[in-house]
Amino acid sequence: MADSQTPVRPRPGGRTERVRQAVARAVLELYREGDGGFGVTEVAERSGVHRATVYRRWPTRALLLREALTLYTSHLSLPDTGSLGRDLRLLAGQLAVIFSDPLVVAMNGAIASGSDPELSDAAVEHWTPLFGEISRTLERAAERGETSAAVDPGLLGYLLVSPLLVQTVLLHVAPSPRFVRQLADAVTVAVSAMTARTTAPAAVRSSGPSRPLAVVNRRSTGHGPDPV
């Protein structure tokens, strides 16, 4: 399949979409400002959306948090170019843009700290299926014969996301294009190495490191190694 992309989850347009984005953005902004204890009233005031509308559609803080999480991954698309290396470069680039947004950095910091159990629960609920969809990139590569089906597809999300979170949340650095390319290429090489290992003959996989010939000769004959 040539350079097509599969949307992770389509979203409606029009006024409804604008309201959802305004509410989700308000939640992210409040987190960025350190106001993690917000409620429906604060979000309504910040977003400019009528309080009754917010109460009707997002009656709990948990629902507001889920909407915010959905906003910043709503434009994530799963590349399907027919090449694992190209797919991973495109996917890593999208994830880097998402995680570099200052509003997203603030929310991810709160998730990492564990200071907001309600947010942590919402994050698990949101990211679990999303990681499953990201793993489809590796599954498609296995279907094409690029990788082995024995390589756990779930590793892909962890290998790509973890370094990006370290840079943005812990080091407060926006990943450079060079870093993102090298990250994608490193993951591609790692998956290729795992594929080679899982498809190698059993005798090759189980054999340990060979001993130097001189040592073998000395132990088997009782004499030292022959002069070089």
Secondary structure, DSSP 8 states (H G I E B T S, - for coil): --SEEEESS----SHHHHHHHHHHHHHHHHHHTT-TT--HHHHHHHHT--HHHHHHH--SHHHHHHHHHHHHHTT-EEEESS-HHHHHHHHHHHHHHHHHSHHHHHHHHHHHHT--HHHHHHHHHHHHHHHHHHTHHHHHHHHHTSS-TTS-TTHHHHHHHHHHHIIIIIS-----HHHHHHHHHHHHHHHHHHHHHHHS-HHHHH------HHHHHHHHHSS-----
